[in-house]
Amino acid sequence: MRNLELRGNGCEATAKQANSGKVSRKASLRMSSILCLFWLLASTGSCLMPEDISSNSGKELKAFPPAGEGMSRFVIMLPHRNAEGLLKVQLLVGKTMKLDSRNRYFFGGKLEKVTILGWGYDRYALNSLGPMAGTLMAVDPSEPKVDRFITLGGEPDLLRYNSRLPLVVYVPEGVEVRYRIWRADNRVENALNQ
């Protein structure tokens, strides 16, 4: 029987067992093939994982075109986290304005998801920031105005947390992009059947 020379990956032990007569040659080769395949998949997968976000971002940003005239491109590189399936990202797009502290304000506009052809990656774009609207509660005119970050109106969109790809957002110049991480609880409750 030949000894398989696959060193450093755990495949050689099974081949040596076949030579010692402890297991059949057919079973040994099958086990060796499975172990080698597993090692190959594990090593390939670890090569594809970004080890350093800053070094990987340049490669991943090739798919995303630069911002056009009058637009800005914001890039969010999310750090790797355990249980990313329990996390969501909320994009907050808006402007910092000097306003009263009592009324609620929001901007019109819709953040659109656009898939980049040929790559399959998603980017998010706000083509124009709509007018600002708000409540009309009476405010003391002598009350000083404060800096407030006013976002787009409507329900927040929660995006999938993915540390392998950047979140890229295109907005008009002068518009800011912030984000918030939402975490789900591991506990799942049962609904009552009534």
Backbone hydrogen bonds, N-H to C=O, Kabsch-Sander energy under -0.5 kcal/mol:
donor,donor_aa,acceptor,acceptor_aa,energy
4,L,2,R,-0.5
6,L,4,L,-1.0
7,R,5,E,-0.6
9,N,6,L,-0.5
12,E,6,L,-0.8
15,A,11,C,-1.2
16,K,12,E,-2.2
17,Q,13,A,-1.7
18,A,14,T,-1.5
19,N,15,A,-1.4
20,S,16,K,-1.6
21,G,17,Q,-0.7
21,G,18,A,-0.8
22,K,17,Q,-1.3
23,V,17,Q,-0.7
28,S,24,S,-2.5
29,L,25,R,-2.7
30,R,26,K,-2.1
31,M,27,A,-2.6
32,S,28,S,-2.9
33,S,29,L,-2.7
34,I,30,R,-2.3
35,L,31,M,-2.8
36,C,32,S,-2.6
37,L,33,S,-2.5
38,F,34,I,-2.7
39,W,35,L,-2.6
40,L,36,C,-2.6
41,L,37,L,-2.6
42,A,38,F,-2.6
43,S,39,W,-2.7
44,T,40,L,-2.3
45,G,41,L,-2.4
46,S,42,A,-1.9
47,C,43,S,-1.2
48,L,44,T,-1.3
49,M,45,G,-0.9
56,N,52,D,-1.7
57,S,53,I,-1.8
58,G,54,S,-0.6
60,E,56,N,-1.9
61,L,57,S,-2.1
62,K,59,K,-0.9
63,A,60,E,-1.1
64,F,61,L,-1.0
71,M,68,G,-2.0
72,S,171,V,-3.4
74,F,72,S,-0.5
74,F,169,V,-3.2
76,I,167,L,-2.8
77,M,75,V,-0.5
78,L,76,I,-0.7
84,E,81,R,-0.5
86,L,83,A,-1.9
87,L,84,E,-1.5
88,K,182,W,-2.2
89,V,159,L,-2.5
90,Q,180,R,-2.9
91,L,89,V,-0.5
91,L,157,D,-0.7
92,L,178,R,-3.4
93,V,91,L,-0.6
94,G,176,E,-2.1
95,K,150,I,-2.0
97,M,95,K,-0.6
97,M,148,R,-2.9
99,L,97,M,-0.8
99,L,146,V,-2.7
106,F,133,A,-2.4
107,F,151,T,-2.3
108,G,131,P,-1.6
112,E,110,K,-0.6
112,E,125,A,-3.0
114,V,123,R,-3.2
116,I,121,Y,-3.3
117,L,115,T,-0.6
119,W,116,I,-1.5
120,G,116,I,-2.6
123,R,114,V,-2.7
124,Y,168,V,-2.6
125,A,112,E,-2.6
126,L,170,Y,-2.8
127,N,125,A,-0.6
130,G,108,G,-3.0
130,G,128,S,-0.6
133,A,106,F,-3.0
135,T,104,R,-2.0
143,E,140,D,-1.7
146,V,99,L,-3.3
148,R,97,M,-2.7
150,I,95,K,-3.1
150,I,148,R,-0.8
151,T,149,F,-0.5
152,L,93,V,-1.4
153,G,107,F,-2.7
158,L,156,P,-0.5
159,L,89,V,-3.4
159,L,157,D,-0.6
161,Y,87,L,-1.1
162,N,160,R,-0.6
165,L,162,N,-0.7
167,L,76,I,-2.7
168,V,166,P,-0.6
169,V,74,F,-2.8
170,Y,124,Y,-3.1
171,V,72,S,-2.3
171,V,169,V,-0.5
173,E,70,G,-2.3
175,V,172,P,-1.8
176,E,94,G,-3.4
178,R,92,L,-3.0
180,R,90,Q,-2.1
182,W,88,K,-2.9
182,W,180,R,-0.5
184,A,86,L,-2.6
194,Q,192,L,-0.8
